[in-house]
């Protein structure tokens, strides 16, 4: 704000009243004065200087001044006289230059000044207290008409507070506090106490600072204070001297020792309910409240009580109105979003349910893009990152979207930085061009060649994984120009376009890979199936006279030559299938299929030291022996499944454990997260059964076929030693309680799993000479894996470390005690006729223990000898 000096240097004021000439053309006030706000004569003041003191003493010196008026001629008395004679000027000045706050401040100072000079009051203005809060006021008036302006001001303040605070949790108390403050000013009280009524407890409680003070409570029915009496009677009470009124022992609700004259008023709503009580007081014996002041206070409280109710209702209505407007806007936005989501859902279903080729997806994207933004034409360009070009195989010629094959046209290619589409592909910027011909990036050659006139363009990049893979370009909106709403909707649509194009590319890659896979499988299947020559040779072999000779737990299947093994398998198959036949005419197998299946299984075992075709045959022979020699109650279908599972349980074994496959990040470990090799063995079995002429179960019913495949999978997976321990624990618990029952399917499947482990370890219960030789064959395979682990930087287990061959007997003792004996003991417990397997294992354990003890003694002797040598 500018300084007074600067204002006085530039302000134009009307002439002051006086006698004599003030210059050429000047006139006295009698001739120039008019009662108009617009025709006030001006006087120019060109400078400013302090007014001399002698001007203050003689007013006539100013009015008798002749000649031009200078700032030195101004004095206080002259200005007062001028304003008294020119009230229009004062009105104009106040209305034009003074704000409302300044006017209100003047009014408060004026009323305060009048109260200072009232003849029946000899005291000056003091500070009043509103429940402890100080406020400056002046004395009271003696007539109601004097308070008219104050009442209107108070009503405005209270209404403002109500509208602002009524929805606040303590909004009513805040509003009442403001009301109390206004009443104090209106009646020029020196303080007040405000109480709220508690309808639940029938008490009055003090309000201070807009908050309830629970320490100051009083029962209304006791009426020991003026506030309680007024709350009870609902009538206003005015006392000249509260200190001598014995009806109210407690006096005011809040102790005020200096209070004399009081007005206590109930604050009531329009239904007559008491909302609170207000006490206003003066501390001087000579400052008694008048009847007019009581009327003013009562009027304000009556009006404000009603306003509280209406403010609450109005606040609620306005709140609901605001919410309704907000919800209406939300509903509108949600409707738009719902329509967009429905459109996108339709797009997603249409595109992703029919991903036949990339061209099909592109055509659908362009069709849906046109519908989304109501465009006349659409184009989609894909990015060729290797050649830094954009290309298109689908074209929109106006009569529909056609593919390259339909138009007999080669694909369009152009540099990635050319044209509108090139700019978008290079920069990733969305372009909304309302006038294509005014944009320098637009290439007019296309319009010249086609005769089409491009007006508006909306071009947007398509992203996938943060990379631009294409650009969609919409041309000529049918109903104006492309809007911001079109951009937002199309930007969301572009996300789905990116996903669709990405999946279309993946689909094409997968489809090509699938075709390559099928070709590879066809080639491998041809080479992995038995040949006609092998089949012819098998048919020429002589079958054994009886199989009983080989159904002994001590029999060594390793003595049978590799050429003869398939013929023995065929005879065992025949025996098992025959047990399934209901009559002699009910043949459940095809000998040619059995022959092909057996030879192909043999061919799909790899040439590894131990887990090869020989091992498969020995395990199948062991299961056949159990089926024929033990007193079991397996069904014929279960017996067939057990035998096939044993024959195929290590198909395509690579001579490596599951742990090694996982550790070396084998592709098989990526496919099968648990029981890696066992899952692969079963899948190989199914693959062989699917070859033409290899389905040995084709004469089974659908239920039998389903059951036998399920049992084969269960049995092959059970050969994973990681599953042996939980299977054994469950079956051991059942057997120890003597609760095993052949009629319970779970018990049967647990027993099948344990039988698979027992037959897989059949080498451990064979006669000692056979067992000893087989252990070294097994260890050779383990040592080869250990050698490979060392070459890859891994530390092999002691059992697979070739450098620890001398620990073999002790390792075998631990293996038999930890796995073999628990397995065969449980089998003998459930089926006692399998005890020869347990006996053979115990016998071999003793042999290995002797060797382990001998190695231990030799190690002690060597250590003792080495120690003696060092001492010597």
C-alpha positions in Angstrom: 0.0 0.0 0.0 1.4 3.5 -0.9 2.4 5.9 1.8 0.2 8.8 3.0 2.7 11.3 1.5 2.4 9.7 -2.0 -1.3 9.6 -1.8 -1.6 13.2 -0.8 0.7 14.2 -3.7 -1.6 12.8 -6.3 -5.1 12.9 -4.7 -7.8 15.3 -6.0 -10.2 16.7 -3.3 -13.2 19.1 -3.5 -12.6 22.6 -2.3 -13.0 23.4 1.3 -15.6 25.9 2.5 -14.5 29.5 3.2 -14.7 33.1 2.2 -12.9 35.0 -0.4 -11.6 34.1 -3.9 -9.6 31.0 -4.5 -8.5 31.8 -7.9 -10.0 32.6 -11.2 -13.4 31.1 -11.8 -13.7 29.9 -8.2 -17.0 30.2 -6.4 -18.1 30.1 -2.8 -19.9 27.1 -1.4 -23.3 28.8 -1.6 -23.1 28.9 -5.3 -21.3 25.7 -6.1 -22.8 23.3 -3.6 -25.2 20.7 -5.0 -26.6 17.6 -3.4 -25.2 15.2 -6.0 -22.7 12.4 -5.7 -21.3 13.2 -9.1 -21.0 17.0 -9.2 -18.6 17.7 -6.4 -16.1 20.5 -7.4 -12.5 19.5 -7.2 -9.5 21.1 -5.6 -6.0 20.2 -6.5 -3.5 19.8 -3.7 0.0 19.9 -5.1 2.1 19.3 -2.1 2.1 18.3 1.6 3.7 19.7 4.7 2.9 19.6 8.4 0.0 21.9 9.4 1.2 24.7 11.6 0.0 24.8 15.1 -1.6 28.3 14.8 -4.1 27.0 12.3 -5.6 24.9 15.0 -6.5 27.8 17.1 -8.4 30.0 14.6 -10.8 28.6 12.0 -11.6 32.0 10.5 -8.0 32.3 9.2 -8.7 29.5 6.8 -12.1 30.7 5.6 -10.9 34.3 5.0 -7.9 33.1 3.0 -7.8 34.6 -0.4 -6.0 33.2 -3.4 -4.9 29.7 -4.2 -5.3 27.2 -1.3 -2.2 25.4 -0.2 -1.7 22.3 2.0 -0.4 24.7 4.7 -3.9 26.1 5.0 -5.4 22.7 6.1 -6.2 22.0 9.7 -8.4 19.6 11.7 -11.2 21.9 12.5 -11.5 23.1 8.9 -11.8 19.5 7.6 -14.4 18.7 10.2 -16.5 21.7 9.2 -16.1 20.9 5.5 -17.3 17.3 6.1 -20.2 18.5 8.2 -21.3 20.8 5.3 -20.6 18.2 2.6 -22.1 14.9 3.7 -22.5 13.8 0.1 -18.7 13.9 -0.3 -18.2 11.7 2.7 -20.8 9.2 1.5 -19.2 9.0 -1.9 -15.8 8.6 -0.4 -16.8 5.8 2.0 -18.8 3.9 -0.6 -16.0 4.1 -3.2 -12.8 3.7 -1.1 -13.6 2.0 2.2 -14.1 -1.8 2.5 -16.7 -3.5 4.7 -14.3 -4.6 7.3 -13.1 -1.0 7.9 -16.7 0.1 8.2 -17.5 -2.6 10.8 -14.4 -1.6 12.7 -15.5 2.1 12.7 -19.0 1.0 13.9 -17.6 -1.0 16.8 -15.4 2.0 17.8 -18.3 4.3 17.5 -20.6 2.2 19.7 -17.7 1.8 22.2 -17.2 5.6 22.2 -20.9 6.3 22.9 -20.8 3.9 25.8 -17.8 5.6 27.3 -19.8 8.9 27.4 -23.2 7.6 28.7 -24.2 9.7 31.7 -25.4 6.8 33.8 -22.2 4.9 33.4 -19.0 6.0 35.0 -16.9 3.1 34.0 -14.7 2.4 31.0 -14.7 -0.5 28.6 -13.3 -3.7 30.0 -12.4 -7.2 28.8 -15.3 -9.7 28.9 -14.7 -13.4 29.3 -16.5 -16.1 27.4 -15.9 -19.2 29.5 -12.4 -18.0 30.2 -11.7 -16.5 26.7 -11.1 -12.7 26.7 -13.1 -10.4 24.3 -13.1 -6.6 24.1 -16.6 -5.0 24.3 -18.3 -1.7 25.2 -21.3 -1.0 27.5 -24.9 -1.7 26.7 -27.6 0.3 25.0 -30.9 1.2 26.7 -33.3 0.8 23.8 -34.0 -2.1 21.4 -33.8 0.2 18.3 -30.2 0.8 19.0 -29.4 -2.8 18.4 -30.9 -3.3 14.9 -27.6 -3.1 13.0 -25.9 -5.3 15.6 -28.6 -8.0 15.3 -28.3 -8.2 11.5 -24.5 -8.5 11.8 -24.8 -11.2 14.5 -27.3 -13.1 12.4 -24.9 -13.1 9.5 -22.0 -14.3 11.6 -24.0 -17.1 13.2 -25.4 -18.2 9.9 -21.9 -18.3 8.4 -20.6 -20.4 11.3 -23.6 -22.7 11.2 -23.2 -23.4 7.4 -19.4 -23.9 7.9 -19.4 -26.0 11.1 -22.7 -27.8 11.3 -21.4 -31.0 9.7 -18.4 -31.0 12.1 -18.7 -33.6 15.0 -18.8 -30.7 17.4 -20.3 -28.2 15.0 -23.4 -27.4 17.1 -21.2 -26.5 20.1 -18.9 -24.3 17.9 -22.0 -22.5 16.5 -23.5 -21.9 19.9 -20.1 -20.6 21.2 -20.1 -18.1 18.3 -23.7 -17.2 19.1 -22.8 -16.6 22.8 -20.0 -14.3 21.7 -22.4 -12.3 19.5 -25.0 -12.0 22.3 -22.2 -10.7 24.6 -21.4 -8.0 22.1 -25.0 -7.1 21.3 -25.9 -6.5 25.0 -22.4 -5.2 26.0 -21.9 -7.9 28.7 -18.6 -8.5 30.3 -18.6 -12.3 30.1 -20.8 -15.3 29.6 -21.1 -19.0 30.4 -22.4 -21.5 27.9 -24.0 -24.9 28.7 -25.3 -27.7 26.6 -28.0 -30.1 27.8 -27.4 -33.8 27.9 -30.8 -35.4 27.3 -29.6 -38.9 28.3 -28.5 -37.8 31.8 -30.7 -34.7 32.3 -27.7 -32.6 33.0 -26.2 -29.3 31.9 -22.6 -29.4 30.9 -20.2 -26.5 30.4 -18.9 -25.7 26.8 -15.5 -24.1 26.5 -13.8 -23.4 23.2 -16.5 -25.3 21.3 -15.8 -28.5 23.4 -17.7 -30.1 26.3 -16.0 -29.9 29.7 -17.2 -33.0 31.5 -15.8 -31.9 34.8 -18.5 -29.1 35.0 -21.8 -31.0 35.1 -25.0 -30.3 37.1 -28.3 -32.1 37.4 -31.1 -30.0 36.0 -33.7 -31.2 38.5 -31.6 -29.9 41.4 -32.0 -26.2 40.3 -29.3 -25.0 42.6 -27.8 -22.7 40.0 -29.5 -20.2 37.7 -28.5 -22.2 34.6 -30.1 -25.3 36.0 -33.3 -23.4 36.9 -33.6 -21.9 33.4 -32.9 -25.3 31.7 -35.7 -26.7 33.9 -38.3 -23.9 33.5 -37.3 -22.9 29.9 -37.8 -19.3 30.8 -35.4 -16.3 30.6 -34.3 -15.0 34.0 -32.8 -11.5 34.6 -31.3 -10.6 38.0 -30.1 -7.2 39.1 -27.8 -8.7 41.8 -27.2 -12.5 41.8 -25.3 -12.3 45.0 -28.4 -11.5 47.1 -30.8 -14.0 45.5 -31.0 -16.9 47.9 -33.0 -19.1 45.5 -29.7 -20.1 43.8 -27.1 -21.1 46.3 -24.6 -21.9 43.6 -25.2 -18.7 41.8 -23.9 -19.0 38.3 -23.1 -22.4 36.9 -19.4 -21.5 36.8 -18.1 -19.6 39.9 -17.8 -15.9 39.1 -17.3 -14.0 42.5 -17.5 -10.6 40.9 -20.7 -11.1 38.9 -23.7 -9.1 39.8 -26.2 -8.5 37.0 -27.0 -11.5 34.8 -29.3 -12.6 32.1 -29.8 -16.4 31.8 -31.5 -17.6 28.6 -32.6 -21.0 27.4 -31.5 -21.9 23.8 -34.4 -23.8 22.3 -35.2 -25.4 18.9 -38.4 -25.0 17.1 -39.9 -28.0 18.9 -39.4 -26.4 22.3 -36.4 -28.7 23.3 -33.7 -27.0 25.3 -30.4 -27.2 23.4 -28.4 -25.3 26.0 -28.3 -22.4 28.4 -26.5 -19.0 28.1 -25.5 -16.8 31.1 -24.3 -13.3 30.3 -23.1 -11.1 33.2 -21.7 -7.8 34.3 -19.3 -7.5 37.2 -20.4 -4.0 38.3 -23.3 -3.2 40.7 -24.1 -0.2 38.5 -24.1 -2.2 35.2 -27.5 -3.7 35.4 -29.1 -5.2 32.2 -32.1 -3.5 30.8 -35.3 -5.0 29.5 -34.4 -4.0 26.0 -31.1 -5.9 26.3 -33.0 -8.9 27.5 -35.2 -8.7 24.5 -32.2 -8.5 22.1 -30.6 -11.5 23.7 -33.9 -13.5 23.6 -34.5 -12.6 20.0 -31.0 -13.7 18.9 -31.3 -17.0 20.8 -34.8 -17.7 19.4 -33.6 -17.0 15.8 -30.3 -19.0 16.3 -32.0 -22.0 17.8 -34.2 -22.3 14.8 -31.2 -21.7 12.5 -29.4 -24.6 14.2 -32.2 -27.0 13.1 -32.4 -25.6 9.7 -28.7 -25.6 9.2 -28.5 -29.2 10.2 -31.3 -30.1 7.7 -29.9 -27.8 5.1 -26.4 -29.2 5.6 -27.7 -32.7 5.3 -29.6 -31.7 2.1 -26.6 -29.9 0.7 -24.4 -32.8 1.6 -26.8 -35.2 -0.1 -27.0 -32.9 -3.1 -23.2 -32.8 -3.3 -23.1 -36.5 -3.1 -25.8 -36.9 -5.7 -23.9 -34.7 -8.1 -20.7 -36.6 -7.4 -22.4 -39.9 -7.8 -24.1 -38.7 -11.0 -20.7 -37.9 -12.4 -19.3 -41.2 -11.2 -22.2 -43.0 -12.7 -21.7 -41.2 -16.0 -18.0 -42.1 -16.0 -18.8 -45.7 -15.0 -21.3 -46.0 -17.8 -18.7 -44.8 -20.3 -16.1 -47.2 -18.8 -18.6 -50.1 -18.8 -19.3 -49.6 -22.5 -15.6 -49.4 -23.2 -14.9 -52.5 -21.1 -17.7 -54.4 -22.9 -16.2 -53.3 -26.2 -12.7 -54.4 -25.1 -14.1 -57.7 -23.8 -15.8 -58.4 -27.1 -12.5 -57.5 -28.8 -10.5 -59.8 -26.5 -12.9 -62.7 -27.0 -13.0 -62.3 -30.7 -9.2 -61.9 -31.2 -7.9 -64.4 -28.7 -10.5 -67.1 -29.4 -9.6 -67.1 -33.1 -5.8 -66.7 -33.4 -5.3 -68.5 -36.6 -2.7 -66.3 -38.2 -1.1 -62.9 -37.8 -3.2 -61.5 -40.8 -6.5 -62.6 -39.1 -5.6 -60.7 -35.9 -4.6 -57.6 -37.9 -7.8 -57.6 -39.8 -9.8 -57.9 -36.6 -7.8 -55.1 -34.9 -8.4 -52.7 -37.8 -12.1 -53.5 -37.9 -12.6 -52.9 -34.2 -10.4 -49.8 -34.2 -12.7 -48.3 -36.8 -15.7 -49.0 -34.7 -14.1 -47.7 -31.5 -13.4 -44.1 -32.8 -15.9 -44.0 -35.7 -13.2 -43.7 -38.4 -13.5 -44.1 -42.1 -10.3 -46.1 -42.7 -7.7 -47.8 -40.6 -4.1 -49.0 -41.2 -1.8 -51.1 -39.1 1.9 -51.1 -39.7 4.3 -53.5 -38.0 7.9 -52.7 -37.1 10.8 -54.5 -38.8 13.6 -53.8 -36.4 16.2 -55.6 -38.5 15.6 -53.4 -41.6 14.4 -50.3 -39.7 11.2 -50.2 -41.7 7.4 -50.2 -41.3 5.4 -52.7 -43.3 1.8 -53.6 -43.8 0.2 -56.7 -45.4 -3.4 -55.7 -44.8 -5.0 -52.8 -46.7 -8.2 -50.7 -46.2 -9.4 -49.7 -49.6 -12.7 -48.1 -48.4 -15.0 -51.0 -49.3 -13.6 -53.3 -46.6 -10.3 -54.5 -45.2 -8.5 -56.9 -47.5 -5.4 -59.0 -47.1 -2.4 -59.1 -49.3 -3.8 -62.3 -51.0 -7.1 -60.6 -51.7 -5.6 -57.5 -53.4 -2.8 -59.3 -55.3 -0.5 -56.6 -53.9 2.8 -56.9 -52.3 3.3 -55.6 -48.8 4.0 -51.9 -48.3 7.3 -51.0 -46.8 8.8 -47.6 -46.0 11.5 -46.2 -43.7 10.6 -46.1 -40.0 11.2 -42.3 -39.8 8.9 -41.3 -42.7 5.4 -39.9 -42.6 3.0 -39.7 -39.7 3.2 -43.4 -38.9 7.0 -43.3 -39.1 7.1 -40.3 -36.7 5.0 -42.2 -34.2 7.0 -45.4 -34.5 10.2 -43.5 -34.0 9.2 -41.2 -31.1 6.4 -43.2 -29.4 4.3 -40.0 -29.5 0.6 -40.1 -30.0 -0.5 -37.8 -32.9 -4.0 -36.4 -33.2 -3.9 -34.3 -36.4 -7.1 -32.3 -37.1 -5.9 -31.1 -40.5 -3.6 -33.5 -42.3 -2.6 -31.2 -45.1 -1.4 -28.5 -42.7 1.0 -31.0 -41.0 4.4 -31.3 -42.6 4.8 -34.9 -41.5 1.8 -36.0 -43.7 2.8 -37.7 -47.0 0.4 -36.5 -49.7 1.6 -39.0 -52.3 -0.8 -41.7 -51.1 -3.8 -39.4 -51.6 -2.5 -38.4 -55.0 -2.2 -42.1 -56.0 -5.5 -43.3 -54.6 -7.7 -40.2 -55.1 -8.7 -40.3 -51.4 -8.7 -37.1 -49.4 -7.3 -37.4 -45.9 -8.6 -34.8 -43.4 -8.0 -36.0 -39.8 -5.6 -38.6 -38.5 -5.2 -40.4 -35.1 -2.0 -42.4 -34.9 -0.9 -44.3 -31.9 2.0 -46.7 -31.1 1.5 -50.3 -30.0 3.7 -51.5 -27.2 4.7 -54.8 -25.8 7.2 -55.1 -23.0 8.2 -51.5 -23.4 9.0 -51.8 -27.1 7.0 -50.5 -30.1 6.0 -53.4 -32.3 3.5 -51.5 -34.5 1.5 -48.4 -35.3 -2.3 -48.1 -35.7 -3.5 -45.2 -37.8 -7.1 -44.0 -38.0 -8.1 -41.7 -40.9 -11.1 -39.3 -41.2 -13.4 -39.4 -38.2 -16.9 -39.6 -39.7 -18.5 -37.0 -37.3 -15.8 -34.3 -36.9 -12.3 -34.6 -35.5 -10.8 -37.1 -33.2 -11.3 -36.0 -29.5 -9.3 -36.5 -26.3 -11.9 -39.2 -25.4 -11.0 -41.0 -28.6 -7.3 -40.8 -27.7 -7.9 -42.2 -24.2 -10.2 -45.0 -25.4 -7.8 -45.9 -28.3 -4.8 -45.8 -26.0 -6.5 -48.5 -23.8 -7.4 -50.4 -27.0 -3.8 -50.3 -28.1 -2.8 -52.3 -25.1 -5.0 -55.1 -26.2 -3.7 -54.7 -29.7 -0.2 -55.2 -28.4 -1.1 -58.3 -26.5 -3.0 -59.7 -29.5 -0.2 -59.1 -31.9 2.3 -60.5 -29.4 0.3 -63.7 -28.9 -0.3 -64.0 -32.6 3.5 -63.9 -33.2 4.0 -66.5 -30.4 1.2 -68.6 -31.9 2.9 -68.6 -35.3 6.2 -69.5 -33.7 4.6 -72.3 -31.7 2.7 -73.5 -34.7 6.0 -73.7 -36.7 7.7 -75.3 -33.8 4.9 -77.8 -33.4 5.2 -78.8 -37.1 9.0 -79.2 -36.7 8.3 -81.3 -33.5 5.9 -83.5 -35.4 8.4 -84.1 -38.1 11.2 -84.8 -35.6 8.9 -87.2 -33.7 8.0 -88.9 -36.9 11.6 -89.4 -37.8 12.6 -90.5 -34.2 9.6 -92.8 -34.0 10.6 -94.5 -37.2 14.1 -95.1 -36.0 13.1 -96.0 -32.4 10.5 -98.6 -33.4 11.4 -102.2 -33.9 12.1 -103.1 -37.5 10.5 -105.9 -39.5 13.7 -107.8 -39.4 13.8 -107.7 -35.6 10.2 -108.8 -35.5 10.9 -111.7 -37.9 13.8 -112.8 -35.8 11.7 -112.9 -32.7 9.1 -115.0 -34.3 11.7 -117.5 -35.3 12.9 -118.1 -31.7 11.9 -121.1 -29.7 9.8 -120.5 -26.7 10.8 -122.0 -23.3 8.9 -125.2 -22.4 8.0 -124.0 -18.9 8.3 -120.7 -17.0 8.2 -122.3 -13.6 11.9 -122.8 -13.7 12.5 -119.1 -13.7 9.9 -118.2 -11.0 12.3 -118.5 -8.1 13.6 -115.7 -5.9 17.1 -117.0 -6.3 16.9 -117.3 -10.1 19.3 -115.0 -12.0 17.6 -113.5 -15.0 21.0 -112.1 -16.1 21.9 -115.6 -17.3 19.3 -115.3 -20.1 20.9 -113.9 -23.3 19.7 -110.6 -24.7 18.3 -112.4 -27.8 16.2 -114.7 -25.6 14.9 -112.1 -23.2 12.1 -110.8 -25.5 10.7 -114.3 -26.0 10.6 -114.8 -22.2 8.8 -111.5 -21.9 6.2 -112.6 -24.4 5.5 -115.8 -22.5 5.1 -113.9 -19.3 2.7 -111.5 -21.1 0.7 -114.4 -22.4 0.4 -115.9 -18.9 -0.8 -112.6 -17.4 -3.3 -111.8 -20.2 -4.6 -115.4 -20.1 -5.5 -114.9 -16.4 -7.7 -112.1 -17.5 -9.8 -114.1 -20.0 -13.2 -115.4 -18.9 -13.0 -118.3 -21.3 -10.7 -120.0 -23.8 -12.3 -118.0 -26.6 -11.8 -114.7 -24.9 -8.3 -113.7 -26.1 -7.3 -110.4 -24.6 -4.1 -109.8 -26.5 -2.6 -109.7 -30.0 0.7 -111.5 -30.3 1.9 -109.1 -33.0 1.2 -106.1 -30.8 2.9 -107.7 -27.9 6.0 -108.5 -30.0 6.3 -105.0 -31.4 5.8 -103.5 -28.0 8.4 -105.7 -26.3 11.0 -105.1 -29.0 10.4 -101.3 -29.1 10.7 -101.1 -25.3 14.0 -102.9 -25.6 15.1 -100.4 -28.3 14.2 -97.3 -26.2 16.5 -98.3 -23.3 19.9 -96.5 -23.6 23.2 -98.2 -23.4 24.2 -97.2 -19.9 26.0 -99.4 -17.4 23.1 -100.4 -15.2 19.7 -98.8 -15.9 19.3 -100.5 -19.3 17.2 -103.2 -20.9 18.9 -106.0 -18.8 17.9 -104.2 -15.6 14.3 -103.7 -16.9 14.1 -107.4 -17.7 15.4 -108.4 -14.2 12.9 -106.2 -12.5 10.0 -107.5 -14.6 11.1 -111.0 -13.9 11.2 -110.3 -10.1 7.6 -108.9 -10.3 6.4 -111.9 -12.3 8.0 -114.1 -9.6 6.2 -112.3 -6.8 2.9 -112.5 -8.7 3.3 -116.2 -9.2 4.9 -117.2 -5.9 3.3 -115.0 -3.2 -0.1 -115.3 -1.6 -1.5 -112.0 -2.8 -5.0 -110.8 -3.8 -4.2 -108.4 -6.7 -6.6 -108.5 -9.6 -5.5 -109.7 -13.0 -5.6 -106.1 -14.3 -3.4 -105.0 -11.4 -0.9 -107.8 -12.0 -0.7 -106.8 -15.7 -0.1 -103.2 -14.7 2.6 -104.2 -12.2 4.4 -106.2 -14.9 4.3 -103.5 -17.6 5.4 -100.9 -15.1 8.4 -102.9 -14.2 9.3 -103.6 -17.8 9.1 -99.8 -18.7 10.0 -98.2 -15.3 13.4 -96.9 -16.6 12.7 -96.2 -20.3 15.2 -93.8 -21.8 17.2 -93.6 -18.6 20.3 -91.4 -19.0 22.3 -93.0 -16.2 21.8 -89.9 -14.0 19.8 -89.3 -10.8 17.0 -86.8 -10.5 19.2 -84.6 -8.3 21.8 -84.4 -11.1 19.1 -83.6 -13.7 17.9 -80.7 -11.6 21.4 -79.5 -10.7 22.6 -79.5 -14.3 19.4 -77.7 -15.5 18.3 -80.5 -17.8 15.3 -79.7 -20.0 13.6 -82.7 -18.4 13.9 -81.0 -15.0 12.3 -77.9 -16.5 9.3 -80.0 -17.7 8.9 -82.2 -14.6 9.6 -80.4 -11.3 9.3 -83.6 -9.1 10.2 -87.2 -9.9 11.8 -86.0 -13.0 13.0 -89.2 -14.6 10.0 -91.3 -13.4 7.6 -88.9 -15.2 9.7 -89.2 -18.3 9.7 -93.0 -18.1 5.9 -93.1 -17.9 5.5 -90.6 -20.8 7.8 -92.7 -22.9 5.6 -95.8 -22.1 2.5 -93.9 -23.3 4.3 -92.8 -26.4 5.2 -96.4 -27.3 1.6 -97.5 -26.7 0.4 -94.9 -29.1 2.5 -96.1 -32.0 0.6 -98.0 -34.6 0.7 -101.7 -33.8 1.9 -101.3 -30.3 -1.2 -100.9 -28.2 -1.2 -104.1 -26.2 -4.3 -103.0 -24.3 -6.6 -102.5 -27.3 -8.7 -105.6 -26.3 -9.4 -104.2 -22.8 -12.6 -102.4 -22.0 -12.5 -98.7 -21.6 -12.7 -99.0 -17.8 -10.0 -101.6 -17.7 -7.8 -99.5 -20.1 -8.3 -96.5 -17.8 -7.5 -98.5 -14.7 -4.4 -100.2 -16.1 -2.8 -96.9 -17.3 -3.5 -95.3 -13.9 -1.9 -98.2 -12.1 1.1 -98.1 -14.5 1.7 -94.4 -13.7 1.3 -95.0 -10.0 3.8 -97.8 -10.0 6.4 -96.1 -12.2 6.4 -93.0 -10.1 6.7 -95.2 -6.9 10.2 -96.2 -8.0 11.4 -92.7 -7.0 13.1 -93.4 -3.7 12.0 -90.0 -2.4 8.4 -91.4 -2.4 9.4 -94.7 -0.8 9.8 -93.4 2.7 6.3 -91.8 3.0 4.7 -94.8 1.3 6.5 -97.2 3.7 5.6 -95.1 6.7 1.9 -95.2 5.9 1.8 -98.9 5.1 4.0 -99.7 8.2 1.5 -97.9 10.4 -1.4 -99.9 8.9 0.4 -103.2 9.2 1.5 -102.6 12.8 -2.1 -102.0 13.8 -3.1 -105.2 11.9 -5.5 -103.1 9.8 -4.4 -104.0 6.3 -7.3 -105.0 4.1 -7.3 -106.1 0.5 -10.7 -104.5 0.1 -9.4 -101.0 0.7 -8.0 -99.5 -2.5 -5.5 -97.2 -0.6 -4.0 -100.3 1.1 -3.6 -102.1 -2.2 -1.9 -99.1 -3.9 0.5 -98.7 -1.0 1.4 -102.3 -1.3 1.9 -102.0 -5.0 4.3 -99.1 -4.5 6.4 -101.0 -2.0 6.5 -104.0 -4.3 7.8 -101.8 -7.1 10.7 -100.7 -4.8 11.4 -104.2 -3.7 11.6 -105.5 -7.3 13.6 -102.5 -8.4 16.2 -103.5 -5.8 16.0 -107.2 -6.6 19.8 -107.4 -7.1 20.2 -106.9 -3.3 18.5 -110.2 -2.4 20.1 -112.4 -5.1 22.8 -114.9 -4.2 26.1 -113.3 -3.0 28.1 -113.9 -6.2 25.4 -112.4 -8.4 24.8 -109.5 -6.0 28.5 -108.6 -5.7 29.0 -108.4 -9.5 25.8 -106.3 -9.9 26.9 -103.9 -7.3 30.0 -103.0 -9.2 28.0 -102.6 -12.4 25.7 -100.1 -10.5 28.7 -98.4 -9.0 30.2 -97.8 -12.4 27.2 -95.9 -13.5 27.3 -93.9 -10.2 31.0 -93.2 -10.6 30.5 -91.9 -14.2 27.9 -89.4 -12.8 30.4 -88.4 -10.1 33.1 -87.9 -12.7 30.7 -85.6 -14.7 29.8 -83.7 -11.5 33.5 -83.1 -10.9 34.0 -81.8 -14.4 31.1 -79.3 -13.9 32.6 -78.1 -10.6 30.2 -80.0 -8.3 31.2 -82.2 -5.3 29.7 -85.7 -5.7 28.3 -87.8 -3.0 30.7 -90.4 -1.4 28.8 -93.2 -3.1 29.4 -91.6 -6.5 33.0 -90.6 -5.9 35.3 -92.9 -7.7 38.1 -91.9 -5.4 36.3 -93.4 -2.5 35.9 -97.0 -3.8 37.5 -98.4 -0.7 34.4 -97.2 1.3 32.0 -99.3 -0.9 31.4 -102.1 1.7 30.5 -99.5 4.4 28.3 -97.6 1.9 26.5 -100.8 1.0 25.9 -101.7 4.6 24.3 -98.3 5.1 22.2 -98.7 1.9 20.9 -102.1 3.0 20.1 -101.0 6.5 18.4 -97.8 5.4 16.4 -98.9 2.4 16.5 -102.6 1.5 15.9 -104.2 4.9 13.0 -101.8 5.8 11.4 -102.6 2.4 11.7 -106.4 2.5 10.7 -106.5 6.2 7.5 -104.7 5.5 6.7 -106.9 2.5 7.3 -110.0 4.6 5.1 -108.6 7.3 2.2 -108.0 4.9 2.8 -111.0 2.6 4.9 -113.7 4.5 5.5 -115.7 1.3 7.9 -112.9 0.2 10.3 -113.7 3.1 13.0 -115.2 0.7 13.6 -111.7 -0.5 14.3 -110.6 3.1 16.4 -113.6 3.9 18.6 -113.0 0.8 19.1 -109.4 1.8 20.1 -110.3 5.3 22.6 -112.8 4.0 24.2 -110.3 1.7 24.3 -107.7 4.6 26.4 -110.1 6.6 28.8 -110.4 3.7 29.1 -106.7 3.3 29.5 -106.2 7.0 32.4 -108.6 7.0 34.1 -106.7 4.2 33.4 -103.4 5.9 34.9 -104.7 9.2 37.9 -106.0 7.3 38.4 -102.7 5.6 38.1 -101.0 8.9 40.8 -103.3 10.5 43.1 -102.8 7.5 42.6 -99.0 7.8 43.5 -99.2 11.5 46.5 -101.3 10.8 47.6 -98.9 8.0 47.2 -95.9 10.3 49.1 -97.7 13.1 51.9 -98.6 10.7 52.1 -95.0 9.4 52.2 -93.7 12.9 55.1 -96.1 13.8 56.9 -95.1 10.7 56.6 -91.4 11.6 57.9 -92.1 15.1 60.9 -94.0 13.7 
